[in-house]
Amino acid sequence: MLDILGLLFEVLFLAAGVYLYLFAIGKITFADARTQEQASRFREKNASWLRILALGMTAIMSINVLVHLMQLLR
């Protein structure tokens, strides 16, 4: 049971990394114009390190999920 819960958290962190990457490259949009403008300004200032952080998080969590699945199926 605890293994499944750990895998669930790893998948959630993987999804967060993918979401951050999509936000960093501008694929995530917002319905509210003011929020969209604030997000665009934030992205312009922080896109380079945010992209690197998101890619790193996605890579690490992908490996963690893969290893965890291999352990569960063994």
Contact map, one row per residue, 1 for C-alpha under 8 A:
11111000000000000000000000000000000000000000000000000000000000000000000000
11111100000000000000000000000000000000000000000000000000000000000000000000
11111110000000000000000000000000000000000000000000000000000000000000000100
11111111000000000000000000000000000000000000000000000000000000000000000000
11111111100000000000000000000000000000000000000000000000000000000000000000
01111111110000000000000000000000000000000000000000000000000000000000000000
00111111111000000000000000000000000000000000000000000000000000001001100000
00011111111100000000000000000000000000000000000000000000000000000000000000
00001111111110000000000000000000000000000000000000000000000000000000000000
00000111111111000000000000000000000000000000000000000000000010011000000000
00000011111111100000000000000000000000000000000000000000000010001000000000
00000001111111110000000000000000000000000000000000000000000000000000000000
00000000111111111000000000000000000000000000000000000000100010000000000000
00000000011111111100000000000000000000000000000000000000110011000000000000
00000000001111111110000000000000000000000000000000000000010000000000000000
00000000000111111111000000000000000000000000000000000000000000000000000000
00000000000011111111100000000000000000000000000000000110110000000000000000
00000000000001111111110000000000000000000000000000000110010000000000000000
00000000000000111111111000000000000000000000000000000000000000000000000000
00000000000000011111111100000000000000000000000001100100000000000000000000
00000000000000001111111110000000000000000000000001100110000000000000000000
00000000000000000111111111110000000000000000000000000000000000000000000000
00000000000000000011111111110000000000000010000000000000000000000000000000
00000000000000000001111111100000000000000010001001100000000000000000000000
00000000000000000000111111100000000000000000001000100000000000000000000000
00000000000000000000011111111000000000010010000000000000000000000000000000
00000000000000000000011111111000000000000000000000000000000000000000000000
00000000000000000000011001111100000000000000000000000000000000000000000000
00000000000000000000000001111110000100000000000000000000000000000000000000
00000000000000000000000000011111101100000000000000000000000000000000000000
00000000000000000000000000001111101100000000000000000000000000000000000000
00000000000000000000000000000111111100000000000000000000000000000000000000
00000000000000000000000000000111111110000000000000000000000000000000000000
00000000000000000000000000000001111111000000000000000000000000000000000000
00000000000000000000000000000111111111100000000000000000000000000000000000
00000000000000000000000000001111111111110000000000000000000000000000000000
00000000000000000000000000000000111111111000000000000000000000000000000000
00000000000000000000000000000000011111111100000000000000000000000000000000
00000000000000000000000000000000001111111110000000000000000000000000000000
00000000000000000000000001000000000111111111000000000000000000000000000000
00000000000000000000000000000000000011111111100000000000000000000000000000
00000000000000000000000000000000000001111111111000000000000000000000000000
00000000000000000000001101000000000000111111111000000000000000000000000000
00000000000000000000000000000000000000011111111000000000000000000000000000
00000000000000000000000000000000000000001111111000000000000000000000000000
00000000000000000000000000000000000000000111111111000000000000000000000000
00000000000000000000000110000000000000000111111111100000000000000000000000
00000000000000000000000000000000000000000000011111110000000000000000000000
00000000000000000000000000000000000000000000011111111000000000000000000000
00000000000000000001100100000000000000000000011111111100000000000000000000
00000000000000000001100110000000000000000000001111111110000000000000000000
00000000000000000000000000000000000000000000000111111111000000000000000000
00000000000000000000000000000000000000000000000011111111100000000000000000
00000000000000001101100000000000000000000000000001111111110000000000000000
00000000000000001100100000000000000000000000000000111111111000000000000000
00000000000000000000000000000000000000000000000000011111111100000000000000
00000000000011001000000000000000000000000000000000001111111110000000000000
00000000000001101100000000000000000000000000000000000111111111000000000000
00000000000000000000000000000000000000000000000000000011111111100000000000
00000000000000000000000000000000000000000000000000000001111111110000000000
00000000011011000000000000000000000000000000000000000000111111111000000000
00000000000001000000000000000000000000000000000000000000011111111100000000
00000000000000000000000000000000000000000000000000000000001111111110000000
00000000010000000000000000000000000000000000000000000000000111111111000000
00000010011000000000000000000000000000000000000000000000000011111111100000
00000000000000000000000000000000000000000000000000000000000001111111110000
00000000000000000000000000000000000000000000000000000000000000111111111000
00000010000000000000000000000000000000000000000000000000000000011111111100
00000010000000000000000000000000000000000000000000000000000000001111111110
00000000000000000000000000000000000000000000000000000000000000000111111111
00000000000000000000000000000000000000000000000000000000000000000011111111
00100000000000000000000000000000000000000000000000000000000000000001111111
00000000000000000000000000000000000000000000000000000000000000000000111111
00000000000000000000000000000000000000000000000000000000000000000000011111
